[in-house]
Amino acid sequence: MKIVQSAIPDAAEVNGDTPTMRLFALLEVIAARDQHHSLQSLVEETGLPKATLHRMLQQLESAELLQRESDNRHYGIGTRLRRLAENLLLNDSHRGARHTVLKKLVEEVGESCNITSLSGDEVIYLDRVETAAPLRFFLRAGSRVPVHCSASGKILLTQMSAAQRRRLLAHAPLEKYTAGTNTDLDRLERDILRARKDGYALDEGEFLPGLMCIAVLVPRDSGPSNLCVAIQAPTIRASVEKAKQWLPALKGAALALSRIDAGT
């Protein structure tokens, strides 16, 4: 029997010809918003019967696609679904074209470059090209860095509302990795607002001592972007002033990556 949305205004569609496709449609509804959903809020959003939704949520939770929050009433993205999203980003069909853009950027600036995405309270490296210079910080695709002390993390956070950022950072392990790591939420908010105004974010030895990083968002035609491109270099070769000189090349690479994702 096909489940259809009830006749309520602006109800989200949870349709499908099979139980599996209806579960997938419900996941799409949940993943479309940056919030935790209760059973009642999903009833109101989808128009589905409470008993039906409760059964569907139990199935998704048992498969680790959703997880129950600490209050036992709200549901969020589960570890299995998050891993699926990360693997799709790491292995999508655009990876070769993106890698070419990174290689060209490394050739232009002479330093290591990477493409990153936000995953929970961490930044995941989707791709990276190392410089040929003998002194470098070696990282690889799949590496993770904290959101609060990385240039990529800060520029990705600029797209959230202040309340969203506060909620994410308040529950993140704000570890102090170096003397320059900022773990104060108010100062972090000021840094993020500055990055939003400037259009780029910096990491001045906040995660690894002696490492400078500058990052910009990969633009999208509509909606927030979960992709950014960054340049990293040891501070023995780079300063804030030098990093700012890389901005034209960095923004050019970001635009090229945007065109790849848009299929143009």
C-alpha positions as CSV (number, residue, x, y, z in Angstrom):
1,M,0.0,0.0,0.0
2,K,1.4,3.4,-1.0
3,I,1.8,5.9,1.7
4,V,0.9,9.4,0.6
5,Q,1.2,12.7,2.4
6,S,-2.0,14.0,4.0
7,A,-3.8,17.1,2.8
8,I,-2.0,19.5,5.0
9,P,-0.2,22.7,3.8
10,D,3.5,22.3,2.9
11,A,3.7,18.7,4.1
12,A,7.0,17.0,3.2
13,E,6.6,14.1,0.8
14,V,7.4,10.6,2.2
15,N,6.3,8.6,-0.8
16,G,7.6,5.4,-2.3
17,D,6.5,2.2,-4.0
18,T,8.2,0.0,-1.4
19,P,8.9,0.1,2.3
20,T,12.6,0.7,1.6
21,M,11.9,3.7,-0.6
22,R,9.6,5.2,2.0
23,L,12.3,4.9,4.6
24,F,14.7,6.5,2.2
25,A,12.2,9.4,1.6
26,L,12.0,9.9,5.4
27,L,15.8,10.1,5.6
28,E,15.7,12.8,2.9
29,V,13.2,14.8,5.0
30,I,15.4,14.5,8.2
31,A,18.7,15.3,6.4
32,A,17.2,18.4,4.7
33,R,17.4,20.4,7.8
34,D,20.1,21.1,10.4
35,Q,18.0,20.2,13.4
36,H,17.0,17.2,15.6
37,H,13.5,15.9,14.9
38,S,11.0,14.5,17.4
39,L,8.3,12.1,16.5
40,Q,5.7,14.8,16.9
41,S,7.6,17.3,14.7
42,L,7.9,14.7,11.9
43,V,4.1,13.9,12.2
44,E,3.4,17.6,11.7
45,E,6.0,17.9,8.9
46,T,5.0,14.8,6.9
47,G,1.4,14.3,7.8
48,L,2.0,10.6,8.3
49,P,0.3,8.7,11.2
50,K,2.2,8.6,14.4
51,A,2.3,4.8,14.6
52,T,3.7,4.6,11.1
53,L,6.4,7.1,11.7
54,H,7.3,5.5,15.0
55,R,7.8,2.2,13.3
56,M,9.9,3.7,10.5
57,L,12.1,5.6,13.0
58,Q,12.7,2.4,15.0
59,Q,13.8,0.7,11.8
60,L,16.2,3.5,10.8
61,E,17.6,3.6,14.4
62,S,18.3,-0.1,14.5
63,A,20.2,0.2,11.2
64,E,22.3,3.0,12.7
65,L,21.1,5.4,10.0
66,L,19.5,7.5,12.7
67,Q,20.4,7.9,16.4
68,R,18.4,8.9,19.4
69,E,19.7,12.0,21.2
70,S,20.4,12.2,24.9
71,D,16.9,13.4,25.7
72,N,15.6,10.1,24.2
73,R,12.9,12.1,22.3
74,H,14.8,13.6,19.3
75,Y,16.5,11.9,16.4
76,G,19.7,12.9,14.6
77,I,21.9,11.5,11.8
78,G,23.4,8.1,12.7
79,T,27.0,7.0,12.3
80,R,26.2,4.7,9.4
81,L,24.5,7.4,7.4
82,R,27.3,9.9,8.1
83,R,29.9,7.4,6.8
84,L,27.8,6.9,3.7
85,A,27.7,10.6,3.0
86,E,31.5,10.9,3.6
87,N,32.3,8.0,1.3
88,L,30.1,9.5,-1.5
89,L,32.1,12.7,-1.2
90,L,35.4,10.9,-1.2
91,N,34.7,8.7,-4.1
92,D,32.3,10.6,-6.4
93,S,32.8,10.8,-10.1
94,H,34.1,14.4,-9.9
95,R,37.2,13.4,-7.9
96,G,39.5,13.2,-10.9
97,A,38.5,16.6,-12.2
98,R,38.8,18.1,-8.7
99,H,42.3,16.5,-8.3
100,T,43.4,18.2,-11.5
101,V,42.3,21.6,-10.2
102,L,44.3,21.0,-6.9
103,K,47.4,20.0,-8.9
104,K,47.3,23.2,-10.9
105,L,46.8,25.2,-7.7
106,V,49.9,23.6,-6.1
107,E,51.9,24.3,-9.2
108,E,50.8,28.0,-9.0
109,V,51.5,28.6,-5.3
110,G,54.1,26.0,-4.6
111,E,52.5,24.7,-1.4
112,S,50.2,21.8,-0.4
113,C,46.5,22.2,-1.1
114,N,43.4,20.3,-0.1
115,I,39.6,20.1,-0.6
116,T,37.6,19.6,2.6
117,S,34.1,19.2,3.9
118,L,32.3,19.5,7.2
119,S,31.4,16.2,9.0
120,G,29.8,16.8,12.4
121,D,32.3,18.7,14.5
122,E,35.3,17.7,12.3
123,V,36.6,18.6,8.9
124,I,37.3,15.7,6.5
125,Y,40.0,15.9,3.8
126,L,38.3,14.8,0.5
127,D,41.5,15.3,-1.6
128,R,45.0,16.6,-1.1
129,V,48.0,17.3,-3.3
130,E,51.4,17.7,-1.5
131,T,54.0,20.2,-2.5
132,A,57.4,19.0,-3.7
133,A,59.2,21.2,-1.2
134,P,61.2,19.1,1.3
135,L,59.6,20.7,4.4
136,R,55.9,19.9,4.5
137,F,53.2,18.5,6.7
138,F,52.0,15.3,5.2
139,L,48.3,14.6,5.4
140,R,46.1,12.4,3.2
141,A,42.5,12.1,1.9
142,G,40.3,10.9,4.7
143,S,42.3,12.7,7.4
144,R,40.2,14.7,9.9
145,V,40.9,17.9,11.7
146,P,38.9,19.8,14.4
147,V,36.5,22.3,13.2
148,H,37.4,25.0,15.8
149,C,41.1,25.3,15.0
150,S,41.2,24.8,11.2
151,A,40.8,27.4,8.5
152,S,38.5,25.1,6.6
153,G,36.3,24.6,9.7
154,K,36.0,28.2,10.4
155,I,35.0,29.2,6.8
156,L,32.5,26.4,6.6
157,L,31.0,27.5,9.9
158,T,30.4,31.0,8.5
159,Q,27.3,29.7,6.7
160,M,25.5,28.6,9.9
161,S,23.4,30.8,12.1
162,A,25.0,31.9,15.4
163,A,22.6,29.5,17.2
164,Q,23.6,26.6,15.0
165,R,27.3,27.3,15.5
166,R,26.9,27.6,19.3
167,R,25.0,24.3,19.4
168,L,27.7,22.5,17.4
169,L,30.7,24.0,19.2
170,A,29.1,23.7,22.7
171,H,29.1,19.9,22.3
172,A,32.4,19.6,20.4
173,P,35.6,18.6,22.2
174,L,37.4,22.0,22.0
175,E,40.8,20.6,22.6
176,K,43.8,22.9,22.9
177,Y,46.3,21.6,20.4
178,T,48.9,24.4,20.5
179,A,49.5,27.6,22.4
180,G,47.5,29.4,19.6
181,T,44.4,27.2,19.8
182,N,41.3,29.2,20.6
183,T,38.8,27.3,22.7
184,D,36.7,30.3,23.9
185,L,33.2,30.2,22.2
186,D,32.9,34.0,22.2
187,R,36.3,34.5,20.6
188,L,35.6,31.7,18.1
189,E,32.3,33.5,17.1
190,R,34.3,36.7,16.5
191,D,36.8,34.8,14.4
192,I,34.0,33.2,12.3
193,L,32.2,36.6,11.8
194,R,35.5,38.1,10.6
195,A,36.0,35.2,8.2
196,R,32.5,35.7,6.8
197,K,33.2,39.4,6.3
198,D,36.7,38.7,4.7
199,G,35.6,35.8,2.6
200,Y,38.5,33.6,3.8
201,A,39.6,32.1,7.1
202,L,43.1,31.6,8.5
203,D,44.8,29.0,10.8
204,E,47.9,30.5,12.3
205,G,49.4,27.5,14.0
206,E,46.2,26.7,15.8
207,F,46.1,23.0,15.1
208,L,49.8,22.1,14.3
209,P,52.7,24.3,15.5
210,G,54.4,26.0,12.6
211,L,51.6,25.5,10.1
212,M,49.8,28.3,8.3
213,C,46.6,27.7,6.4
214,I,44.1,29.8,4.4
215,A,40.7,28.5,3.1
216,V,37.8,29.8,1.0
217,L,34.4,28.3,0.2
218,V,33.7,26.6,-3.1
219,P,30.7,28.7,-4.2
220,R,27.3,27.3,-5.1
221,D,24.5,28.7,-7.2
222,S,22.1,28.3,-4.3
223,G,22.2,27.2,-0.7
224,P,25.1,26.7,1.5
225,S,28.3,25.0,0.4
226,N,29.9,22.0,2.2
227,L,33.1,22.2,0.2
228,C,36.1,24.4,0.6
229,V,39.6,24.6,-0.8
230,A,42.7,25.5,1.3
231,I,46.4,26.1,1.0
232,Q,48.8,25.0,3.8
233,A,52.4,25.9,4.3
234,P,55.0,25.9,7.1
235,T,55.4,29.3,8.7
236,I,59.0,29.3,7.8
237,R,57.8,29.9,4.2
238,A,54.5,31.6,4.8
239,S,53.1,34.5,6.8
240,V,49.6,36.1,6.9
241,E,50.7,38.6,4.3
242,K,52.0,35.8,2.0
243,A,48.8,33.8,2.5
244,K,46.7,36.8,1.4
245,Q,48.7,37.0,-1.8
246,W,47.5,33.5,-2.6
247,L,43.9,34.5,-2.5
248,P,43.4,35.2,-6.3
249,A,44.8,31.8,-7.1
250,L,42.7,30.2,-4.3
251,K,39.5,31.8,-5.3
252,G,40.2,30.9,-9.0
253,A,40.5,27.2,-7.9
254,A,37.3,27.5,-5.9
255,L,35.4,28.8,-8.9
256,A,36.8,26.0,-11.1
257,L,35.7,23.4,-8.5
258,S,32.2,25.1,-8.4
259,R,31.9,24.7,-12.2
260,I,32.8,21.0,-11.9
261,D,30.1,20.4,-9.3
262,A,27.6,22.3,-11.4
263,G,28.5,20.3,-14.5
264,T,29.5,23.3,-16.6
